[in-house]
Amino acid sequence: MLEARVAELQQNLAKFEQVKKFKLLPKAFSMEKGELTPTQKLRRKVINERYQDEIEDMYDEGGNHKAKPKH
């Protein structure tokens, strides 16, 4: 259902502009968890580190994601 809505909303966009993959997270990003700045901008480094496994899973075509040790 959500995939269909995303496809509908981006049908007039060029291929390179379209969302290819996405994941829903259980909670919205927040300042309290350090994911947003006081001006509501994303702290990409924090988000990338915290959701590394989820991000990698989206790009793992075969579904054989192996967790990498976090440094």
Biopython code that builds the backbone (N, CA, C, O; Angstrom):
import numpy as np
from Bio.PDB.StructureBuilder import StructureBuilder

atoms = [
    (1, "MET", "N", (0.818, -1.185, 0.000)),
    (1, "MET", "CA", (0.000, 0.000, 0.000)),
    (1, "MET", "C", (0.872, 1.264, 0.000)),
    (1, "MET", "O", (0.656, 2.176, -0.798)),
    (2, "LEU", "N", (1.841, 1.305, 0.889)),
    (2, "LEU", "CA", (2.720, 2.472, 0.950)),
    (2, "LEU", "C", (3.573, 2.573, -0.308)),
    (2, "LEU", "O", (3.798, 3.666, -0.828)),
    (3, "GLU", "N", (4.051, 1.421, -0.797)),
    (3, "GLU", "CA", (4.857, 1.426, -2.019)),
    (3, "GLU", "C", (4.063, 2.003, -3.188)),
    (3, "GLU", "O", (4.603, 2.755, -3.999)),
    (4, "ALA", "N", (2.777, 1.648, -3.273)),
    (4, "ALA", "CA", (1.926, 2.151, -4.354)),
    (4, "ALA", "C", (1.764, 3.666, -4.257)),
    (4, "ALA", "O", (1.780, 4.358, -5.275)),
    (5, "ARG", "N", (1.610, 4.172, -3.059)),
    (5, "ARG", "CA", (1.452, 5.622, -2.872)),
    (5, "ARG", "C", (2.732, 6.368, -3.250)),
    (5, "ARG", "O", (2.674, 7.419, -3.889)),
    (6, "VAL", "N", (3.883, 5.825, -2.857)),
    (6, "VAL", "CA", (5.166, 6.438, -3.220)),
    (6, "VAL", "C", (5.310, 6.442, -4.738)),
    (6, "VAL", "O", (5.706, 7.453, -5.318)),
    (7, "ALA", "N", (4.993, 5.327, -5.382)),
    (7, "ALA", "CA", (5.082, 5.241, -6.842)),
    (7, "ALA", "C", (4.165, 6.270, -7.507)),
    (7, "ALA", "O", (4.548, 6.909, -8.487)),
    (8, "GLU", "N", (2.967, 6.423, -6.972)),
    (8, "GLU", "CA", (2.011, 7.388, -7.517)),
    (8, "GLU", "C", (2.535, 8.824, -7.401)),
    (8, "GLU", "O", (2.413, 9.613, -8.339)),
    (9, "LEU", "N", (3.108, 9.150, -6.264)),
    (9, "LEU", "CA", (3.578, 10.515, -6.028)),
    (9, "LEU", "C", (4.798, 10.888, -6.862)),
    (9, "LEU", "O", (5.035, 12.069, -7.116)),
    (10, "GLN", "N", (5.563, 9.905, -7.284)),
    (10, "GLN", "CA", (6.791, 10.236, -8.007)),
    (10, "GLN", "C", (6.752, 9.844, -9.479)),
    (10, "GLN", "O", (7.794, 9.797, -10.132)),
    (11, "GLN", "N", (5.581, 9.567, -10.003)),
    (11, "GLN", "CA", (5.488, 9.131, -11.393)),
    (11, "GLN", "C", (5.932, 10.194, -12.396)),
    (11, "GLN", "O", (6.306, 9.849, -13.517)),
    (12, "ASN", "N", (5.902, 11.458, -12.033)),
    (12, "ASN", "CA", (6.339, 12.520, -12.945)),
    (12, "ASN", "C", (7.800, 12.909, -12.741)),
    (12, "ASN", "O", (8.283, 13.852, -13.368)),
    (13, "LEU", "N", (8.494, 12.203, -11.884)),
    (13, "LEU", "CA", (9.908, 12.487, -11.634)),
    (13, "LEU", "C", (10.785, 11.649, -12.556)),
    (13, "LEU", "O", (10.406, 10.552, -12.967)),
    (14, "ALA", "N", (11.959, 12.178, -12.873)),
    (14, "ALA", "CA", (12.938, 11.401, -13.633)),
    (14, "ALA", "C", (13.415, 10.233, -12.776)),
    (14, "ALA", "O", (13.356, 10.302, -11.548)),
    (15, "LYS", "N", (13.884, 9.169, -13.407)),
    (15, "LYS", "CA", (14.335, 7.969, -12.679)),
    (15, "LYS", "C", (15.342, 8.309, -11.591)),
    (15, "LYS", "O", (15.257, 7.780, -10.482)),
    (16, "PHE", "N", (16.296, 9.189, -11.896)),
    (16, "PHE", "CA", (17.335, 9.504, -10.911)),
    (16, "PHE", "C", (16.786, 10.289, -9.720)),
    (16, "PHE", "O", (17.443, 10.366, -8.681)),
    (17, "GLU", "N", (15.602, 10.868, -9.852)),
    (17, "GLU", "CA", (14.991, 11.624, -8.758)),
    (17, "GLU", "C", (14.096, 10.761, -7.863)),
    (17, "GLU", "O", (13.697, 11.195, -6.783)),
    (18, "GLN", "N", (13.786, 9.565, -8.303)),
    (18, "GLN", "CA", (12.815, 8.727, -7.606)),
    (18, "GLN", "C", (13.418, 7.961, -6.436)),
    (18, "GLN", "O", (14.578, 7.549, -6.461)),
    (19, "VAL", "N", (12.593, 7.784, -5.413)),
    (19, "VAL", "CA", (12.962, 6.948, -4.268)),
    (19, "VAL", "C", (12.956, 5.506, -4.754)),
    (19, "VAL", "O", (11.964, 5.042, -5.317)),
    (20, "LYS", "N", (14.050, 4.802, -4.541)),
    (20, "LYS", "CA", (14.140, 3.407, -4.978)),
    (20, "LYS", "C", (13.788, 2.451, -3.848)),
    (20, "LYS", "O", (13.077, 1.466, -4.047)),
    (21, "LYS", "N", (14.296, 2.756, -2.658)),
    (21, "LYS", "CA", (14.084, 1.884, -1.505)),
    (21, "LYS", "C", (13.876, 2.749, -0.272)),
    (21, "LYS", "O", (14.418, 3.849, -0.174)),
    (22, "PHE", "N", (13.092, 2.245, 0.659)),
    (22, "PHE", "CA", (12.897, 2.953, 1.916)),
    (22, "PHE", "C", (12.518, 1.962, 2.998)),
    (22, "PHE", "O", (12.079, 0.847, 2.717)),
    (23, "LYS", "N", (12.691, 2.379, 4.219)),
    (23, "LYS", "CA", (12.318, 1.586, 5.392)),
    (23, "LYS", "C", (11.624, 2.497, 6.371)),
    (23, "LYS", "O", (12.007, 3.655, 6.539)),
    (24, "LEU", "N", (10.611, 1.977, 7.011)),
    (24, "LEU", "CA", (9.940, 2.729, 8.070)),
    (24, "LEU", "C", (10.592, 2.374, 9.390)),
    (24, "LEU", "O", (10.847, 1.204, 9.673)),
    (25, "LEU", "N", (10.855, 3.372, 10.181)),
    (25, "LEU", "CA", (11.449, 3.161, 11.495)),
    (25, "LEU", "C", (10.353, 3.219, 12.553)),
    (25, "LEU", "O", (9.319, 3.853, 12.342)),
    (26, "PRO", "N", (10.573, 2.564, 13.685)),
    (26, "PRO", "CA", (9.521, 2.521, 14.710)),
    (26, "PRO", "C", (9.211, 3.876, 15.351)),
    (26, "PRO", "O", (8.110, 4.077, 15.863)),
    (27, "LYS", "N", (10.163, 4.798, 15.327)),
    (27, "LYS", "CA", (9.952, 6.117, 15.941)),
    (27, "LYS", "C", (10.556, 7.199, 15.064)),
    (27, "LYS", "O", (11.497, 6.955, 14.308)),
    (28, "ALA", "N", (10.002, 8.397, 15.178)),
    (28, "ALA", "CA", (10.532, 9.547, 14.439)),
    (28, "ALA", "C", (11.875, 9.976, 15.032)),
    (28, "ALA", "O", (12.147, 9.744, 16.209)),
    (29, "PHE", "N", (12.703, 10.601, 14.206)),
    (29, "PHE", "CA", (13.961, 11.143, 14.703)),
    (29, "PHE", "C", (13.659, 12.240, 15.717)),
    (29, "PHE", "O", (12.644, 12.929, 15.615)),
    (30, "SER", "N", (14.559, 12.400, 16.708)),
    (30, "SER", "CA", (14.307, 13.409, 17.742)),
    (30, "SER", "C", (15.600, 14.080, 18.187)),
    (30, "SER", "O", (16.695, 13.548, 18.000)),
    (31, "MET", "N", (15.446, 15.262, 18.783)),
    (31, "MET", "CA", (16.588, 15.961, 19.375)),
    (31, "MET", "C", (17.059, 15.208, 20.610)),
    (31, "MET", "O", (18.260, 15.124, 20.869)),
    (32, "GLU", "N", (16.123, 14.663, 21.369)),
    (32, "GLU", "CA", (16.456, 13.965, 22.610)),
    (32, "GLU", "C", (17.388, 12.778, 22.373)),
    (32, "GLU", "O", (18.244, 12.473, 23.203)),
    (33, "LYS", "N", (17.211, 12.113, 21.232)),
    (33, "LYS", "CA", (18.066, 10.966, 20.907)),
    (33, "LYS", "C", (19.297, 11.379, 20.101)),
    (33, "LYS", "O", (20.095, 10.531, 19.702)),
    (34, "GLY", "N", (19.448, 12.693, 19.861)),
    (34, "GLY", "CA", (20.626, 13.196, 19.163)),
    (34, "GLY", "C", (20.564, 13.088, 17.656)),
    (34, "GLY", "O", (21.575, 13.286, 16.983)),
    (35, "GLU", "N", (19.400, 12.778, 17.110)),
    (35, "GLU", "CA", (19.272, 12.583, 15.667)),
    (35, "GLU", "C", (18.923, 13.870, 14.921)),
    (35, "GLU", "O", (19.073, 13.946, 13.701)),
    (36, "LEU", "N", (18.456, 14.884, 15.660)),
    (36, "LEU", "CA", (18.115, 16.179, 15.074)),
    (36, "LEU", "C", (18.826, 17.295, 15.824)),
    (36, "LEU", "O", (19.068, 17.200, 17.027)),
    (37, "THR", "N", (19.154, 18.351, 15.091)),
    (37, "THR", "CA", (19.723, 19.547, 15.715)),
    (37, "THR", "C", (18.572, 20.360, 16.317)),
    (37, "THR", "O", (17.408, 20.044, 16.073)),
    (38, "PRO", "N", (18.879, 21.403, 17.099)),
    (38, "PRO", "CA", (17.811, 22.262, 17.637)),
    (38, "PRO", "C", (16.966, 22.940, 16.549)),
    (38, "PRO", "O", (15.834, 23.348, 16.808)),
    (39, "THR", "N", (17.513, 23.059, 15.338)),
    (39, "THR", "CA", (16.744, 23.640, 14.229)),
    (39, "THR", "C", (16.105, 22.559, 13.349)),
    (39, "THR", "O", (15.706, 22.826, 12.215)),
    (40, "GLN", "N", (16.014, 21.340, 13.882)),
    (40, "GLN", "CA", (15.337, 20.214, 13.230)),
    (40, "GLN", "C", (16.033, 19.706, 11.966)),
    (40, "GLN", "O", (15.386, 19.140, 11.085)),
    (41, "LYS", "N", (17.342, 19.905, 11.877)),
    (41, "LYS", "CA", (18.103, 19.338, 10.765)),
    (41, "LYS", "C", (18.606, 17.963, 11.179)),
    (41, "LYS", "O", (18.882, 17.717, 12.353)),
    (42, "LEU", "N", (18.722, 17.064, 10.196)),
    (42, "LEU", "CA", (19.194, 15.713, 10.485)),
    (42, "LEU", "C", (20.670, 15.710, 10.849)),
    (42, "LEU", "O", (21.478, 16.389, 10.215)),
    (43, "ARG", "N", (21.011, 14.951, 11.860)),
    (43, "ARG", "CA", (22.415, 14.690, 12.182)),
    (43, "ARG", "C", (22.768, 13.384, 11.470)),
    (43, "ARG", "O", (22.666, 12.297, 12.038)),
    (44, "ARG", "N", (23.180, 13.522, 10.223)),
    (44, "ARG", "CA", (23.371, 12.369, 9.354)),
    (44, "ARG", "C", (24.379, 11.362, 9.898)),
    (44, "ARG", "O", (24.173, 10.155, 9.769)),
    (45, "LYS", "N", (25.453, 11.835, 10.495)),
    (45, "LYS", "CA", (26.456, 10.915, 11.030)),
    (45, "LYS", "C", (25.845, 10.025, 12.116)),
    (45, "LYS", "O", (26.059, 8.813, 12.122)),
    (46, "VAL", "N", (25.095, 10.623, 13.021)),
    (46, "VAL", "CA", (24.446, 9.866, 14.100)),
    (46, "VAL", "C", (23.460, 8.861, 13.512)),
    (46, "VAL", "O", (23.441, 7.695, 13.905)),
    (47, "ILE", "N", (22.647, 9.319, 12.574)),
    (47, "ILE", "CA", (21.638, 8.454, 11.958)),
    (47, "ILE", "C", (22.303, 7.323, 11.194)),
    (47, "ILE", "O", (21.885, 6.171, 11.312)),
    (48, "ASN", "N", (23.330, 7.630, 10.412)),
    (48, "ASN", "CA", (24.036, 6.584, 9.659)),
    (48, "ASN", "C", (24.644, 5.541, 10.579)),
    (48, "ASN", "O", (24.587, 4.347, 10.286)),
    (49, "GLU", "N", (25.224, 5.977, 11.684)),
    (49, "GLU", "CA", (25.816, 5.024, 12.629)),
    (49, "GLU", "C", (24.740, 4.193, 13.328)),
    (49, "GLU", "O", (24.878, 2.976, 13.451)),
    (50, "ARG", "N", (23.688, 4.835, 13.779)),
    (50, "ARG", "CA", (22.635, 4.159, 14.543)),
    (50, "ARG", "C", (21.841, 3.171, 13.682)),
    (50, "ARG", "O", (21.439, 2.111, 14.163)),
    (51, "TYR", "N", (21.618, 3.514, 12.425)),
    (51, "TYR", "CA", (20.787, 2.686, 11.552)),
    (51, "TYR", "C", (21.595, 2.031, 10.434)),
    (51, "TYR", "O", (21.059, 1.747, 9.363)),
    (52, "GLN", "N", (22.868, 1.795, 10.680)),
    (52, "GLN", "CA", (23.761, 1.211, 9.680)),
    (52, "GLN", "C", (23.227, -0.111, 9.138)),
    (52, "GLN", "O", (23.222, -0.323, 7.925)),
    (53, "ASP", "N", (22.783, -0.994, 10.011)),
    (53, "ASP", "CA", (22.287, -2.299, 9.566)),
    (53, "ASP", "C", (21.051, -2.155, 8.681)),
    (53, "ASP", "O", (20.945, -2.835, 7.660)),
    (54, "GLU", "N", (20.123, -1.289, 9.054)),
    (54, "GLU", "CA", (18.914, -1.084, 8.265)),
    (54, "GLU", "C", (19.244, -0.497, 6.891)),
    (54, "GLU", "O", (18.652, -0.890, 5.886)),
    (55, "ILE", "N", (20.179, 0.432, 6.852)),
    (55, "ILE", "CA", (20.587, 1.043, 5.583)),
    (55, "ILE", "C", (21.235, -0.003, 4.689)),
    (55, "ILE", "O", (20.916, -0.089, 3.503)),
    (56, "GLU", "N", (22.136, -0.794, 5.243)),
    (56, "GLU", "CA", (22.809, -1.822, 4.452)),
    (56, "GLU", "C", (21.824, -2.874, 3.956)),
    (56, "GLU", "O", (21.967, -3.370, 2.839)),
    (57, "ASP", "N", (20.831, -3.220, 4.763)),
    (57, "ASP", "CA", (19.821, -4.199, 4.345)),
    (57, "ASP", "C", (19.073, -3.741, 3.098)),
    (57, "ASP", "O", (18.690, -4.571, 2.275)),
    (58, "MET", "N", (18.861, -2.445, 2.943)),
    (58, "MET", "CA", (18.145, -1.941, 1.773)),
    (58, "MET", "C", (18.943, -2.151, 0.489)),
    (58, "MET", "O", (18.362, -2.271, -0.590)),
    (59, "TYR", "N", (20.245, -2.197, 0.596)),
    (59, "TYR", "CA", (21.083, -2.324, -0.589)),
    (59, "TYR", "C", (21.611, -3.736, -0.790)),
    (59, "TYR", "O", (22.327, -3.996, -1.758)),
    (60, "ASP", "N", (21.269, -4.645, 0.106)),
    (60, "ASP", "CA", (21.681, -6.040, -0.008)),
    (60, "ASP", "C", (20.610, -6.783, -0.794)),
    (60, "ASP", "O", (19.604, -7.209, -0.227)),
    (61, "GLU", "N", (20.819, -6.936, -2.080)),
    (61, "GLU", "CA", (19.834, -7.542, -2.974)),
    (61, "GLU", "C", (19.449, -8.955, -2.559)),
    (61, "GLU", "O", (18.276, -9.322, -2.635)),
    (62, "GLY", "N", (20.419, -9.750, -2.122)),
    (62, "GLY", "CA", (20.141, -11.142, -1.789)),
    (62, "GLY", "C", (19.608, -11.354, -0.391)),
    (62, "GLY", "O", (19.212, -12.469, -0.052)),
    (63, "GLY", "N", (19.585, -10.328, 0.427)),
    (63, "GLY", "CA", (19.101, -10.474, 1.790)),
    (63, "GLY", "C", (20.084, -11.176, 2.702)),
    (63, "GLY", "O", (19.709, -11.637, 3.780)),
    (64, "ASN", "N", (21.350, -11.265, 2.284)),
    (64, "ASN", "CA", (22.372, -11.952, 3.076)),
    (64, "ASN", "C", (23.250, -10.969, 3.820)),
    (64, "ASN", "O", (24.475, -11.091, 3.807)),
    (65, "HIS", "N", (22.644, -10.012, 4.455)),
    (65, "HIS", "CA", (23.394, -8.975, 5.173)),
    (65, "HIS", "C", (24.130, -9.567, 6.369)),
    (65, "HIS", "O", (23.550, -10.303, 7.168)),
    (66, "LYS", "N", (25.374, -9.247, 6.478)),
    (66, "LYS", "CA", (26.186, -9.635, 7.635)),
    (66, "LYS", "C", (26.511, -8.373, 8.404)),
    (66, "LYS", "O", (27.038, -7.414, 7.841)),
    (67, "ALA", "N", (26.203, -8.368, 9.668)),
    (67, "ALA", "CA", (26.494, -7.195, 10.497)),
    (67, "ALA", "C", (27.995, -6.994, 10.593)),
    (67, "ALA", "O", (28.745, -7.938, 10.842)),
    (68, "LYS", "N", (28.424, -5.763, 10.395)),
    (68, "LYS", "CA", (29.843, -5.427, 10.523)),
    (68, "LYS", "C", (30.087, -4.949, 11.942)),
    (68, "LYS", "O", (29.213, -4.329, 12.548)),
    (69, "PRO", "N", (31.266, -5.231, 12.478)),
    (69, "PRO", "CA", (31.557, -4.732, 13.825)),
    (69, "PRO", "C", (31.573, -3.212, 13.825)),
    (69, "PRO", "O", (32.106, -2.591, 12.906)),
    (70, "LYS", "N", (30.992, -2.617, 14.849)),
    (70, "LYS", "CA", (30.971, -1.160, 14.961)),
    (70, "LYS", "C", (32.207, -0.698, 15.704)),
    (70, "LYS", "O", (32.588, -1.268, 16.727)),
    (71, "HIS", "N", (32.830, 0.349, 15.170)),
    (71, "HIS", "CA", (34.066, 0.867, 15.768)),
    (71, "HIS", "C", (33.771, 1.977, 16.720)),
    (71, "HIS", "O", (34.690, 2.536, 17.320)),
]
sb = StructureBuilder()
sb.init_structure("model")
sb.init_model(0)
sb.init_chain("A")
sb.init_seg("    ")
for serial, (resi, resn, name, xyz) in enumerate(atoms, 1):
    if name == "N":
        sb.init_residue(resn, " ", resi, " ")
    sb.init_atom(name, np.array(xyz, "f"), 0.0, 1.0, " ", f" {name:<3s}", serial, name[0])
structure = sb.get_structure()
